[in-house]
Amino acid sequence: MNRTRATAELGRELRFWLICFAVFFATVYLLSGILLPFVAGMAVAYLLDPSCDWLEKKGLSRTAATSLLTLAFLLILVGALLVAVPLLVNQIAGLGAQFPELLAYLQATSAQVLDLVEARIDPELLGKIESAVAGSAKDLVKWIGQAVSGLISGVDAALSLTSLLVITPVVTFYLLRDWDHLVAKIDSWLPRHYAETVRSEVRNVDEILAGFVRGQSSVCVVLALFYAIGLTVAGLNFGLVIGLVAGLLSFIPFVGSAVGFVASVGMALVQFDDWLRIGIVAAIFVIGQAVEGNFLTPKLVGDRVGLHPVWVIFALLAGGFLFGFVGVLLAVPVAAVVGVLTRFLLAQYLDSTFHRGDQAGELGEADGDAAGDQA
């Protein structure tokens, strides 16, 4: 009787949490076109909350600390845009002007490679390979196109200068000022029986997010500056754009370095006739990866983050495909929550009698022996 009641209660609780998750994802999906400044403001408030707590300990009021940090963040952002945007616009315009030349070079190089391949491979086998690759490439391009179109449509719907420069700071200010009160209010809503368990798992999520987002953001900034300065000093055309893009894309594991290496070396092959200068461009990315893998990531991110690179890549692509740019911003927090819940449920399963079937058998034998003694 007690087991039946417990099973029914567990079913009700499971339905409740599933409904909550379904409502959350449905809300994000339906309102993804207007959520960007709010999600961005929430992310900035989360990143600045430890600094705000530190200023409070130094004697500032919460409102004063929030005002100071929000103003400082806004000034740094505007200053960076004023410095970087003109340079980026000039280099992007130059890249657009030289794009036909680059495309012609790539076509000529591809033709030479194809001629070499055709001369050494059986024509029938080559035809099968071309058919297979064409089919796979078509599916891949279609999938990437859908993901990019979803991302662009989300950006077009919400990414306006007014919303990001006006609404986001306002959202950041109020969320940062009331952060502790909001956390306490949400804590009061938790089911009392599971409150401590939920708090423990939320602390795990917070540790993972703090380790990954804050650490990986620092890594991206350092790599973006290193690549941009290094490629510019090496004399590579559009080195600033390529370096900044490669550094910022390093938020997605392995993607930034791969994109930057291919783009920079390809540009170097077009621009330089000297293999030494091409090697210098390639060496910049080799050095950057060595510094990232051996120093930046271990020091700034750490080894206990708990987010596997493949899981992060999948989460970012899935978030961008489903919800546009808002999905990209929410991808890592959702991935962290799913990872923590998965580990929690796995631990519960490993500690259950369903997994340890031998204990259930031993209990049954003990009950049978006790009944025999009573008889």
C-alpha positions as CSV (number, residue, x, y, z in Angstrom):
1,M,0.0,0.0,0.0
2,N,2.8,2.4,1.0
3,R,4.7,1.4,-2.2
4,T,1.7,2.2,-4.3
5,R,1.2,5.5,-2.7
6,A,4.9,6.4,-3.1
7,T,4.8,5.4,-6.8
8,A,1.7,7.6,-7.3
9,E,3.3,10.5,-5.6
10,L,6.5,10.1,-7.7
11,G,4.4,10.1,-10.8
12,R,2.7,13.3,-9.9
13,E,6.1,15.0,-9.1
14,L,7.5,13.8,-12.4
15,R,4.5,15.1,-14.3
16,F,4.9,18.5,-12.5
17,W,8.6,18.9,-13.5
18,L,8.0,17.7,-17.0
19,I,5.2,20.3,-17.4
20,C,7.5,23.0,-16.0
21,F,10.2,22.2,-18.6
22,A,7.7,22.0,-21.4
23,V,6.3,25.5,-20.4
24,F,9.8,26.9,-20.3
25,F,10.8,25.6,-23.7
26,A,7.5,26.6,-25.3
27,T,7.8,30.1,-23.8
28,V,11.3,30.5,-25.2
29,Y,10.2,29.2,-28.6
30,L,7.2,31.6,-28.8
31,L,9.0,34.7,-27.5
32,S,12.5,34.1,-28.9
33,G,12.0,37.1,-31.2
34,I,12.0,39.6,-28.2
35,L,13.9,37.8,-25.5
36,L,17.4,38.7,-26.6
37,P,18.0,41.9,-24.5
38,F,16.4,40.2,-21.5
39,V,18.5,37.0,-21.8
40,A,21.6,39.2,-22.4
41,G,20.8,41.3,-19.4
42,M,20.4,38.2,-17.3
43,A,23.7,36.8,-18.5
44,V,25.5,40.1,-17.7
45,A,23.9,40.3,-14.2
46,Y,25.0,36.7,-13.5
47,L,28.5,37.5,-14.5
48,L,28.7,40.7,-12.5
49,D,27.0,39.4,-9.3
50,P,30.2,38.2,-7.6
51,S,31.8,41.6,-8.2
52,C,28.7,43.3,-6.8
53,D,28.8,41.1,-3.7
54,W,32.5,42.0,-3.3
55,L,31.7,45.7,-3.4
56,E,28.9,45.3,-0.9
57,K,31.5,43.7,1.5
58,K,33.7,46.8,1.0
59,G,30.9,49.0,2.3
60,L,28.9,50.1,-0.7
61,S,25.1,49.6,-0.8
62,R,23.7,47.2,-3.3
63,T,22.2,50.0,-5.4
64,A,25.5,51.9,-5.5
65,A,27.5,48.8,-6.4
66,T,25.0,47.9,-9.1
67,S,25.0,51.4,-10.5
68,L,28.8,51.5,-10.6
69,L,29.2,48.1,-12.2
70,T,26.5,48.6,-14.8
71,L,27.9,52.0,-15.8
72,A,31.5,50.6,-16.0
73,F,30.3,47.7,-18.1
74,L,28.4,50.0,-20.5
75,L,31.3,52.4,-20.8
76,I,33.7,49.5,-21.6
77,L,31.3,48.1,-24.1
78,V,30.7,51.4,-25.9
79,G,34.5,52.2,-25.8
80,A,35.3,48.8,-27.4
81,L,32.7,49.3,-30.1
82,L,34.0,52.8,-30.9
83,V,37.5,51.5,-31.2
84,A,36.9,48.2,-33.0
85,V,33.9,48.9,-35.3
86,P,35.7,51.4,-37.6
87,L,38.6,49.1,-38.0
88,L,36.4,46.1,-38.6
89,V,34.2,48.0,-41.1
90,N,37.3,49.0,-43.1
91,Q,38.7,45.5,-43.2
92,I,35.3,43.8,-43.9
93,A,34.8,46.3,-46.8
94,G,38.3,45.4,-48.1
95,L,37.6,41.7,-47.8
96,G,34.4,42.1,-49.8
97,A,36.3,43.9,-52.5
98,Q,38.8,41.1,-52.8
99,F,36.3,38.3,-52.4
100,P,36.0,37.6,-56.2
101,E,39.8,37.3,-56.4
102,L,39.9,34.9,-53.5
103,L,37.0,32.9,-55.0
104,A,38.8,32.6,-58.3
105,Y,42.0,31.5,-56.6
106,L,40.1,28.8,-54.6
107,Q,38.3,27.6,-57.8
108,A,41.7,27.3,-59.7
109,T,43.3,25.5,-56.8
110,S,40.3,23.1,-56.5
111,A,40.4,22.4,-60.2
112,Q,44.1,21.5,-60.0
113,V,43.5,19.2,-57.0
114,L,40.6,17.5,-58.9
115,D,42.7,17.0,-62.0
116,L,45.4,15.4,-59.9
117,V,42.8,13.1,-58.2
118,E,41.2,12.1,-61.5
119,A,44.5,11.1,-62.9
120,R,45.3,8.7,-60.1
121,I,41.9,7.2,-59.2
122,D,39.7,4.8,-61.2
123,P,36.9,6.7,-63.0
124,E,34.2,4.4,-61.8
125,L,35.3,4.6,-58.2
126,L,35.7,8.3,-58.5
127,G,32.1,8.6,-59.8
128,K,30.8,6.6,-56.8
129,I,32.8,8.8,-54.4
130,E,31.5,12.0,-56.1
131,S,27.9,10.8,-55.8
132,A,28.2,9.9,-52.1
133,V,30.0,13.1,-51.3
134,A,27.5,15.2,-53.2
135,G,24.6,13.6,-51.4
136,S,26.2,14.0,-48.0
137,A,27.3,17.6,-48.8
138,K,23.8,18.5,-49.9
139,D,22.3,17.3,-46.6
140,L,25.1,19.0,-44.6
141,V,24.6,22.3,-46.5
142,K,20.9,22.1,-46.0
143,W,21.2,21.5,-42.3
144,I,23.8,24.3,-41.8
145,G,21.6,26.6,-43.9
146,Q,18.6,25.9,-41.7
147,A,20.7,26.5,-38.5
148,V,22.1,29.8,-39.9
149,S,18.7,31.0,-41.2
150,G,17.2,30.3,-37.7
151,L,20.1,32.2,-36.1
152,I,19.8,35.1,-38.6
153,S,16.0,35.3,-38.3
154,G,16.4,35.5,-34.5
155,V,19.0,38.2,-34.8
156,D,16.8,40.2,-37.4
157,A,13.8,40.0,-35.1
158,A,15.6,41.1,-31.9
159,L,19.1,42.3,-32.5
160,S,18.6,46.1,-32.7
161,L,21.0,48.7,-31.4
162,T,18.2,50.2,-29.3
163,S,17.3,47.0,-27.5
164,L,20.9,46.0,-26.8
165,L,22.1,49.5,-25.7
166,V,19.0,50.6,-23.9
167,I,17.0,47.6,-22.7
168,T,19.9,45.3,-21.8
169,P,21.5,47.8,-19.3
170,V,18.2,48.5,-17.7
171,V,17.5,44.7,-17.3
172,T,21.0,44.2,-16.0
173,F,20.6,47.0,-13.4
174,Y,17.4,45.7,-12.0
175,L,18.3,42.1,-12.0
176,L,21.7,42.8,-10.5
177,R,20.2,45.0,-7.8
178,D,17.5,42.5,-6.8
179,W,19.6,39.3,-7.5
180,D,19.7,38.2,-3.8
181,H,16.0,38.9,-3.3
182,L,15.1,37.0,-6.4
183,V,17.2,34.0,-5.4
184,A,15.6,34.0,-1.9
185,K,12.1,34.3,-3.4
186,I,12.6,31.4,-5.8
187,D,14.1,29.4,-2.9
188,S,10.9,29.9,-0.9
189,W,8.9,28.4,-3.8
190,L,10.8,25.1,-3.7
191,P,9.1,22.0,-2.4
192,R,10.2,21.8,1.2
193,H,10.8,18.1,1.1
194,Y,13.3,18.4,-1.8
195,A,14.6,21.9,-1.1
196,E,18.0,20.9,0.1
197,T,18.5,18.5,-2.8
198,V,17.5,21.2,-5.3
199,R,19.8,23.7,-3.6
200,S,22.7,21.3,-3.9
201,E,22.1,20.6,-7.6
202,V,21.7,24.4,-8.3
203,R,25.1,25.0,-6.6
204,N,26.6,22.4,-8.9
205,V,25.0,24.1,-11.9
206,D,26.4,27.5,-10.7
207,E,29.8,26.0,-10.2
208,I,29.8,24.6,-13.7
209,L,28.5,27.8,-15.3
210,A,30.9,30.0,-13.4
211,G,33.8,27.8,-14.3
212,F,32.9,27.5,-18.0
213,V,31.3,30.9,-18.9
214,R,33.6,33.2,-17.0
215,G,36.7,31.1,-17.7
216,Q,36.0,30.5,-21.3
217,S,35.0,34.1,-21.9
218,S,38.4,35.1,-20.5
219,V,40.1,32.6,-22.8
220,C,38.2,34.0,-25.8
221,V,39.3,37.6,-25.1
222,V,42.9,36.6,-24.6
223,L,43.0,34.5,-27.8
224,A,41.1,37.2,-29.8
225,L,43.7,39.8,-28.8
226,F,46.6,37.5,-29.4
227,Y,45.4,36.3,-32.9
228,A,44.4,39.8,-34.0
229,I,47.6,41.4,-32.9
230,G,49.8,38.6,-34.1
231,L,48.2,38.4,-37.6
232,T,48.3,42.2,-38.0
233,V,52.0,42.3,-37.0
234,A,52.7,39.5,-39.5
235,G,51.2,41.7,-42.2
236,L,48.3,39.5,-43.1
237,N,45.5,41.3,-44.9
238,F,42.3,41.4,-42.7
239,G,44.3,39.9,-39.9
240,L,42.3,41.9,-37.4
241,V,39.0,40.5,-38.5
242,I,40.2,36.9,-38.8
243,G,42.0,37.1,-35.4
244,L,39.0,38.5,-33.5
245,V,36.5,36.1,-35.1
246,A,38.8,33.1,-34.4
247,G,39.2,34.2,-30.8
248,L,35.5,34.8,-30.2
249,L,34.6,31.5,-31.9
250,S,36.9,29.7,-29.4
251,F,33.9,29.8,-27.1
252,I,32.9,26.7,-29.1
253,P,35.7,24.2,-28.4
254,F,38.0,23.6,-31.4
255,V,35.9,25.6,-33.8
256,G,37.6,29.0,-33.4
257,S,41.1,27.6,-33.9
258,A,40.0,25.5,-36.9
259,V,38.2,28.4,-38.6
260,G,41.0,30.9,-37.9
261,F,43.7,28.6,-39.0
262,V,42.0,27.7,-42.3
263,A,41.1,31.3,-43.0
264,S,44.4,32.8,-42.1
265,V,46.6,30.2,-43.9
266,G,44.3,30.4,-47.0
267,M,44.6,34.2,-47.0
268,A,48.4,33.9,-46.6
269,L,48.6,31.5,-49.5
270,V,46.9,34.1,-51.7
271,Q,48.8,37.1,-50.3
272,F,52.4,35.9,-49.8
273,D,54.8,34.2,-52.2
274,D,57.3,33.6,-49.3
275,W,56.8,30.3,-47.5
276,L,58.4,31.7,-44.4
277,R,55.7,34.4,-43.9
278,I,53.0,31.7,-44.5
279,G,54.7,29.6,-41.9
280,I,54.7,32.5,-39.5
281,V,50.9,32.9,-39.9
282,A,50.4,29.2,-39.3
283,A,52.8,29.3,-36.3
284,I,50.6,32.0,-34.6
285,F,47.7,29.6,-34.4
286,V,50.0,26.7,-33.3
287,I,51.4,28.9,-30.5
288,G,47.9,30.1,-29.6
289,Q,46.6,26.5,-29.3
290,A,49.6,25.5,-27.2
291,V,49.1,28.4,-24.8
292,E,45.4,27.7,-24.6
293,G,45.7,24.0,-24.0
294,N,48.6,24.2,-21.5
295,F,48.0,27.4,-19.7
296,L,44.8,29.4,-20.4
297,T,42.2,26.6,-20.2
298,P,43.7,24.8,-17.1
299,K,44.2,28.1,-15.2
300,L,41.0,30.0,-16.2
301,V,38.5,27.2,-16.9
302,G,39.9,24.3,-14.9
303,D,39.5,20.5,-15.2
304,R,36.3,20.2,-13.1
305,V,33.9,22.0,-15.3
306,G,31.9,18.9,-16.3
307,L,30.9,20.1,-19.8
308,H,32.3,17.9,-22.5
309,P,33.4,19.8,-25.6
310,V,31.1,17.6,-27.8
311,W,28.2,18.3,-25.6
312,V,28.8,22.1,-25.7
313,I,29.1,22.0,-29.5
314,F,25.8,20.1,-29.8
315,A,24.1,22.4,-27.3
316,L,25.2,25.6,-29.2
317,L,24.2,24.2,-32.6
318,A,20.8,22.9,-31.3
319,G,20.1,26.2,-29.5
320,G,20.9,28.3,-32.6
321,F,18.8,26.0,-34.8
322,L,15.7,25.9,-32.6
323,F,15.7,29.4,-31.0
324,G,18.1,31.6,-33.0
325,F,20.6,33.8,-31.1
326,V,18.6,33.5,-27.9
327,G,19.1,29.8,-28.1
328,V,22.9,30.3,-28.4
329,L,22.9,32.4,-25.2
330,L,20.8,29.8,-23.4
331,A,22.6,26.8,-24.7
332,V,25.4,26.6,-22.2
333,P,23.2,27.1,-19.1
334,V,20.7,24.5,-20.3
335,A,23.5,22.1,-21.1
336,A,24.9,22.6,-17.6
337,V,21.4,21.9,-16.1
338,V,20.9,18.9,-18.2
339,G,24.4,17.6,-17.3
340,V,23.8,18.0,-13.6
341,L,20.3,16.4,-13.7
342,T,21.7,13.5,-15.7
343,R,24.5,12.9,-13.2
344,F,22.0,13.2,-10.3
345,L,19.5,10.7,-11.9
346,L,22.3,8.3,-12.8
347,A,23.5,8.4,-9.1
348,Q,19.9,7.7,-8.0
349,Y,19.7,4.8,-10.4
350,L,23.0,3.3,-9.3
351,D,21.8,3.5,-5.7
352,S,18.4,1.9,-6.4
353,T,17.3,-1.6,-5.9
354,F,16.5,-1.7,-9.6
355,H,20.2,-1.5,-10.3
356,R,21.3,-3.6,-7.3
357,G,18.9,-6.5,-7.9
358,D,20.9,-8.8,-5.6
359,Q,19.7,-6.8,-2.5
360,A,16.1,-7.3,-3.4
361,G,16.7,-11.1,-3.7
362,E,18.5,-11.1,-0.3
363,L,15.6,-9.3,1.3
364,G,13.1,-11.7,-0.2
365,E,15.1,-14.7,1.2
366,A,15.3,-13.1,4.6
367,D,11.6,-12.6,4.7
368,G,11.0,-16.2,3.7
369,D,13.3,-17.5,6.4
370,A,11.5,-15.4,9.0
371,A,8.2,-16.7,7.9
372,G,9.5,-20.3,8.1
373,D,10.8,-19.7,11.7
374,Q,7.4,-18.3,12.7
375,A,5.6,-21.4,11.2
